[in-house]
């Protein structure tokens, strides 16, 4: 004779709890943005290097910074100034920001460069290692050149004719 056990009564919330645990415990492979590193510019012992990445959210901006700061040379640099511009299709506007990291007005100049180049979903970081000699306004030229060079290297600058077309659309 076979004895059948009565099925246990299930609590409706138990299934939901188990489902939540399985959702929380599944690991998602996070794809981090790829960072392109530019060539080094040296002037009077100061060194500048640009870094660029495609970003589509503030989280990715933070990830790029984390990845850069894992490099001890970059983490200990005098300044890591950056700017980013992200196009949000749902709101039809840009989310953009910049940070000087102590190099006065450098972040806003990087953001302005991204704007005039009509860059979308892009982050640019320029690292400066101060060499002990004040460069005056030449530092801005080097910061802009390092940024433009790495954006070009990464293929993030639109050709001139596409920039003109997109500007016409904005003014229409």
Secondary structure, 3 states (H helix, E strand, C coil): CCCCCCCCCCCHHHHHHHHHHHHHHCCCCCCCCCEEEEEEEEECCEEEEEEEEECCCHHHHHHHHHHHHCCHHHHCCCEEEEEEEEEECCCCEEEEEEECCCCCCHHHHHHHHHHHCCCCCEEEEEEEECCCCCCCCHHHHHHHHHHHHHHHHCCCCCCHHHHHHHHHHHHC
